[in-house]
């Protein structure tokens, strides 16, 4: 359990890291009309919520004064935020069903080719036992019409119809090309989990979690594009393999009392200008590195 005492002088390297990670977030917020006052309110709420739930003082009651001292949030704001009802974070309806469908599609031998890539599926089975899109939907839920799912997937850019009327999966994961609500949900969940893994490692709260990267600078656009293609190709192989394993284990663990854990294994690839490089240390002239800060 981390110390409940406020830190007088935060590590300079941590401050530099936070400044760097805030840049893309602030760019997104400004682009979507979220100004500083609204962001500050979100930060205050997060400070109070984390302090109340993750920094207890034994069996003593958490007081507004202690939370204010711990976080630096004014006591009046602490009182207001502690009594404020929070709306639960729920995934858009399309995500819960869509993610399960894609996971089954790319994880089953009946719906993938010899390379493990998803096969085009007919809307309806032409013969008994033949895999089809409608059958796949009915395996996951009998409460929705397959046609409604297909129409929504086409709108989001997740799937398309080929010339023969078969349903073709555009991505090897449920990644909507459109649909801001869906993309915003994944943004919040995935970035949260990546930050949570990194914070876990920095705090030394147990065995380090996987958090690795390969980073290079001074590359031409052509080289960056070649690396992006390689990352997509090799990364998806890892995701597909882990998805198949998770599908099998999930079926095995179903209905067990201790099945109370979730996992999130992700990949990302960033390509941008070297203009902003807030984390480069003074005197650091290295052009590339494989990050070894944490272990599996």
GIZIQUI-V267809 format. One line per field, one symbol per residue. ss: DSSP state (H for helix, E for strand, - for the rest). phi: phi as a letter, one per 40 degrees, with the letter a starting at -180 (. if undefined). burial: # if it has 16 or more other C-alpha atoms within 10 Angstrom, else .. A space follows every 10 residues. Layout:
# GIZIQUI-V267809
ss: ???
phi: ???
burial: ???
This chain:
# GIZIQUI-V267809
ss: ---------- -HHHHHHHHH HHHHHHHHHH H----HHHHH HHHHHHHHHH HHHH------ ---HHHHHHH H---HHHHHH HHH------- --HHHHHHHH HHHHHHH-HH HE-----E-- EE-------- -EHHHHHHHH -----HHHHH HHHHHH--EE E-----EEE- ---------H HHHHHHHHHH HHHHHHHHHH HHH------- ---EEE---- HHHHHHHHHH HHHHHHHHHH HHHHHHHHHH HHH------- ---------- ---------- -------EEE ------
phi: .cccccccbc dccccccccc ccdccccccc cbgccddccc cccdccdccc cccbbcbgcc ccbccccccc bgcddccccc cccccbcccb cddccdcccc ccdcccbbcc bbcccgcccc bcdbccadgc cacdcccccc abcbcdcccc dcccccgcaa bcccgccbcc bcacbccbgc ccccccdccc cdcccccccd cccgcicccc ababbbbfbc dccccccccc cccccccccc cccccccccc cccdgccccb bbbabbbabb bacccbaccc cdgcbcbaab cbcbbc
burial: .......... .......... .......... .......... ...##.###. ##..#..... ...#.###.# #.#.#..##. #......... ...##.##.# ########.. ##...##### ###....... #######... .....#..## .###.##### #....##### #######... .#...#...# ..##...#.. #......### #......... ...#...... .....##.## ..##..#... .......... .......... .......... .......... ......
